[in-house]
Amino acid sequence: MIIKKSFYPLVAVSLFGVLFFAASPGQADPQMVPTSFADVAEQVSPAVVNVSTVRFVKNRFANPNQFQDPQMREFFEHFFGPQVFREAPPQKTTSLGSGVIVDQAGYILTNNHVVEKASEIIVKLKSGEEYKATVVGTDPTTDLAVLKLEDRNQPWPSVDMGDSDAARVGDWVIAMGSPFGLEQTVTSGIISAKGRTIGQGPYDDFIQTDASINPGNSGGPLVDMNGKVIGINTAIFSRTGGSLGIGFAIPINLAQRVYDDIVKTGQAHRGWLGVFIQALTPELAQHFKMKKAMGVLITSVVSGGPADRGGIKPGDVIIQFDGKTVETPNELQRLVGLTEVREKITLQVIRNGARKKIKVQIGDQATAERRQTQSAAQPVRPQTRKDTIALLGIACDDLTPRLGKQLRTQNYRGVVVKSVEPGSPAEGAGIAPGDIIREVNRRAVKNKRILRKALAALSPGDELLLKIERNDYPIYMVMKIPRK
């Protein structure tokens, strides 16, 4: 379980072990092991701030619209009075977090969840001085926010951003912030891992650390031994809410990109390729003439998008993005998202077993989302007339405009799955009611007749590559035709 706003300690044992090894001959170079973190803490602490927020939450004991029965309304009013259906005054709630000043003009980096829906933000410095701050912009996808302190006659204390890519597993780090409201707390540990994916979003690339981080540390800096910020603390791993010593920080290289965008334009901008993708399994690799399952499979290309203009086609497998090896969909999403809009990059793909280099100019995701909003499809109700295709174990119908409206698709060419027989090859492959069959063995399926014709050309034991559309998202599936 990943929990935001909570972090966990493991420092005492780590420090004890390090001091022991430093004192033992042949174990470590004493000059390489810090005997104190005081200099780094003293250097950074003036820029580490306590962030307190005020939120007003509307409360209502009961909603009168929930009680259509007059007797029920009378019952509640009798026992709780007529005020039961009145909206209570907004309740004031407060919360604490941390942040770090990264510019002498007064810009602060923190977590989005620290300031989300806040009506008032107060920032407290190490000196005890308090100032109001305003939100410049937020990015919920990466859980980052930028605040701005009010102008004053002298520069604000600030820290330098480091290079999280250069940080190594095993490097010493310190975490600073206000855990449980205890301001200017410093804990130490090492970088336990890099590139962690914890299910928080498409740009997961967290630094894992065993430096003690707790509720209230969110938004505070993770600092290297040169006094430079290499991460923004954001989440913990815990099964019970208790301390397990596993904390996560957003790499500063990612935070820097989001920060620059927000300061310049008020929002984060991400690169957009205009493709639908999925992981490449060994079964799919065979169908796409790959020697092994490496890379990311393109299932569909957005018409007029960057990939389409560059010449990317469905069935291509991306193995490199601008010289960087791509192995998973998450890696590709992160690389694309962090690429500057309008930047030209080179993709290396495998198409029909041959390597090919394609140049693409990255688009703007925000612009693309404004132009087209994808919505989830609604399940199709089973029809009374059953038309079973025995080889697959499904009942299906041609995709008509009526069904297309239910599924919220504008492409009315295809076959809609109405039901799936238990234990059938279709069920084993993962096909579900409401799926739209678009292709069989890389050939378009416009209707049920073409689907039957394509299946008739196969023999028992043959593998079948289906391209389906589910919730407006294309997916490839592989199944074997059963032997009779």
Buried (B, 14 or more C-beta within 10 A) or exposed (E): EBBBBBBBBBBEEBBEEBEEEBEEEEEBEEEEBBEEBEEBBEBBBBBBBBBBBEBEEEEEEBEEEEBEEEEEBEEBBEEEEEEBBEEEEEEEEEBBBBBBBBBEEBBBBBBBBBBBEBEEBBBBBBEEEEBEBEBBBBBEBBBBBBBBBEEEEEEBBBBEBBEBEEBEEEBBBBBBBBBEEEBBBBBBBBBBBBBBBBEBBBBBBBBBBBBBBBBBBBBBBBBBBEBBBBBBBBBBBBEEEEBBBBBBBBBBBBBBBBBEBBBEEEEBBBBBBBBBBBEBBEBBBBBBEBEEBBBBBBBBBBEEBBBBBBBBBBBBBBBBBBEEEBBBBBBBBBBBBBBBBEEEBEBBBBBEEEEBEBEBEBBBBBEBEEEEEEEEBEEBEEBEEEEBBEBBBBBBBBBEEEBBEBBEBEEBBBBBBBBBBEEBBBBBBBBBBBBBBBBBBEEEBBBBEBBBEBBEEBEEEBEBBBBBBBBBBBBBBBBBBBEE
